[in-house]
Amino acid sequence: MKNDIDYSLIGERIREARKKKGWSQEKLSEEIDIATAFLSRVERGHSQINLKRLAQIANALDVPMETLITGVTTSSDKYLDKELYKVLINCTPDKQKLIYNIAKAVSESKSANLDLKIDTKI
């Protein structure tokens, strides 16, 4: 499993959260005391951001830090919807049908002894 950090995706999520809040880059930069040029580079994925700064951005924008990192938040009941959709659209129709049939069988199972190994890592 590849564990590279995609800083451009993190930057896109920061930009999206900033715009959703109605803030300019200048406003966010002032809030967390960083240079606007640095924030611009972060949003474009041209500069890496450390966890301290990422936490400051998340707090300022009122979004969970995990949302900026992964694009989802586990505090929502529907946090896997987006991730499952991404998996499905990258599958062939045959694989989609297989995944659907497995999900349907699991959801309809009445057995308390249904022994599944669940990978909670995203």
N, C-alpha and C positions, 0 to 999 in steps of 0.2 A: 504494500500500500504506500503510495506516494504521499509524503507529509509536507510538501512544499507549501509555503504560505503565498497565496495569490494577493499581492498588495493592490493590484488594480481593481479586483473585486471589492476589497475592503474600501478603497477610495470611492468606488461607485456608490457603495452603500452609505458612506459618510455624506457624499453629495446629495443623494436621494433624501436622507433624513434631514439634512440641512435645509433643502428646498421645501420639504414638507412642512418644516417649522416656519418657513417664510424668511429665513435668514440669508444674508449675503455671506460670502467668504470673509469679508471684512468684519462683520458682526461676530461670527464664530471665532475668528482669530483673536479679536479683542477679548471675548469672554474667557478664553483659555490662555491668553498671553503668549501667542506664537505669531510669527510673521505670516502675513497673508500669502506671500510667495511660497512659503513652506506648505501651507494648507493646500494651495493650488497643486503643488507637485504631488502631495499625498493623494488628493482626489483623482489625479490622473494616473496614479500608480507609478510615478517616477521617483518617489522617495518612500523609504520604509518608515513606519511609525512604531514607536515602542509602546508597551502596554500601559505605561503611566499616561502618556498623551492620549492613547485610545480611550482609556477610562475617563479622562477629562472631557473628551469629545462626546462620549456616550452620555455622561452626566449632563453636560450642557444642552444636548439635544433631546434629553429625556427618552433615550432608547436603551434597551439592554445592550451591554457590550457584546454579548453572544450574537446579537442580531447583526452587528457590524462585522463580526468575524465570519459567521456562518451563513448569514442571510435569514436565519430562522430564530425563533425564541421558544424555548421549551415551556415557558409559562403559559402558553396558549394551548388549548385542547387540540387545535388544528395545526400544530407546528410542523407536522410531517406532510401535510397536503402538498406543499410546494416541492418538497424533496421527492416525494413519491411521483409527482407529475414529471419532474425532471428525469427520473429513472425511466418512467414509462415512455416518454417521447423519444428516448434514445434506443428503444428496443424495437425489434421487428414485430409485425403484427402477431406472429406465432408466439413470440416470447410474451407479448402483452396479454394474450389469451391465457397462457400458462400462469402468469402472475395473477391475473384476475381469478382464475379457477382456484389457485392456492389460497388467495385472500378470502374468497367466498367460502371455501371449506373451513378455514380457520374461524371466520366470523360466525358461521352457522353451527360450529361444534358445540355440543352440550356437555361434552366430556370434561370433567374436572381434571382428568388425568392426561390431558393433551400436553405432551412433553415437548416443548419447543425451546430451542436455544435462540434467544433473542439478542441480536447485536444492537445495543443502544447507542453505539458510536455513529456519528454522522460524518 
